[in-house]
Amino acid sequence: MSVVTYDQLRVLYRTLLVLATVGVVILAVGLVEFVYFEPPGQTSGAQAHIDGVFQYSPTSGAVSGPDRSEFGRTEQFAARVDWASIPAGLTVDARWYDSFGAVEGEVGPGSPTDLGGQPLVPVTVPQGFHYVLPGRYSFVVERLSNGVPVEVLGRRFVVVDRS
């Protein structure tokens, strides 16, 4: 084996070791993040009952019509949560997330009995806009521990059309 071939293999081997080390570090960081946000043994077994997602009138603060999963851009909507379906000893909140993961409406955090007077969780129109942005919205009822969401108790998806 010549010296030139040996040096080329050495550089290739070291490059492979560096890339493997970077891969292991990324995997370890992902595992730590997963354990932080999904701690083992943190499941409560509770499930939130979401009555549905309905058209919402911000002036009256009431919902109307049937449960829907698709809305027009000019329509405002809200989810109705049955807080009594969640055990009283938990700390929970309910949030709307848009397609970019930004919070677009929330209620809580608090115990289900504290939130019982707020069964409607409307999506808020972003500041400076007249209508809800089109895209896919996720409604999530989460259980919190130390201010961090650790368990999803209920989830609904809504699509807002461009029209």
N, C-alpha and C positions, 0 to 999 in steps of 0.2 A: 504494500500500500504506500503510495507516494505521500509526501508531506502536504501537497496541495489538496488531495482528496481527503486526508485526515482533517485539515483545517475546515474544509467545507462541511464535513459531517459534524464537527464540533460546533460550528455556528448554528447549523440546523438543529442539533440536539438542544442547545441552550435556548434557542428561540422557542422550541416546543415546550421546554420546561417553564419558561416565562409565561407562555399562553396558558398552560395547564394550571399554573399557580393563580393567574388572574381568574380563570374559570372557577377554581375552588373558592376563591375569595368572594366572587359574585354569588355562588351557591350558598356560602355560609351567611352572607348578609341577607339574602332572601329568606333563609331558614329562620334567622333571628327576627326578622320583620314579621314573618308568619306567626311565630310563637308569641310575639308581642301583641299582635292584633287578634289572634285566635288562640288564647291560652288553653292548654289542655285541661280538661275537667271543668270547663266553665259553662257547659251547656245546662240550661235550666229545664228544658223540655217544654217550656211554655210556647204557645203560639198565639199571635194576635189575630183577631178576626177583623178583617177589613170589609166593611159592608159594601163598599164599591167606590167608584170614581164617577162623580156626577157633574153636570154643568153647574157653575157657581155664579151667584150674583153678589158682587162686592158691596153693592149699595144696601141690600137687605141682609146679607150675611147668610143666605139660605141656598140650599141646593135644590135642583129640580130635574125631572126627567129620569130616564132609566140609567142603570149602570152601564158605562161605556169604556172602551179602550182606545177610542180614536176621536180627536177633536179637531176643529178648524182653528186656524191661527187667531181668529177674532173671538173665539170662545174662551172664557175662563173656566177653570175646573178645580174641584177639591175632592179629596178623599175623605170618607167618613170611617172613623175607627171606633170599634166597640171596645173601649178601655176596660170594661168590666170583664172581658175575656182573658185579661192578663192578671196573674197573681199580684196581690197588693204589695208584697215585699220587694219588688224589683224597681230599679231606676230605669226608665225608658224614655225614648223620644221618637218622634216621627218626622221624616224629612223627605222633601222632593229633591231629586238630583236631575240636572239636565244632561244632555248628551256629552258635555265636557266635564261632568263630575262636580259642577258647582252647585251649591245648595240654593234652591229656588223657592223655599218655603219650609217652615219647620214649626213644630210645637214641642215644648219640653226643653230640657229634661225635667223629669219629676216622676213621682209614683203614679201608677194608674188612677188612684183615687184623686190625686191632685189634678190630673189631666182630664178627668171625667167631664168637666164642664166645657171642654174644648174638643168636641168630637170631630169637627171639621178642620182639615189641614189644606188650605188653598195654596195653589201655586201663585207666586208673586210675579207680576210683570216687572222685568228688569228696569231699573231707573233710566229715564231718558227714552223709553220705548212706549208705544201705545198698546202693543199686543205681545202675547207670549211668543217666544222664538220657536220656530219649527224644529222638530227633531223628536228623539225618544226620551221620555221622562221616566224615571224610576222612583216609585214611592216605597220607602222602607221604614218599618217600625223596628227599632233596634233596642237591645238591652245594653246598658252602659255599666262599666265597672271602672271606678276612679276616673270618670270623665271620658273614657275611651270605649267606643262601640266594640262589644265582644261577641254579640250574637244577634242574628237577624231573626226576628219573631214573625215577620210578615212582609210580603213584597208584592207590588203590582207594577205593571208597565203600561205606559200610555204613549201613543204616537200623536204628535201634533203635525197636521198637514200644512203645506205652504199656502193653500187656498184661503 
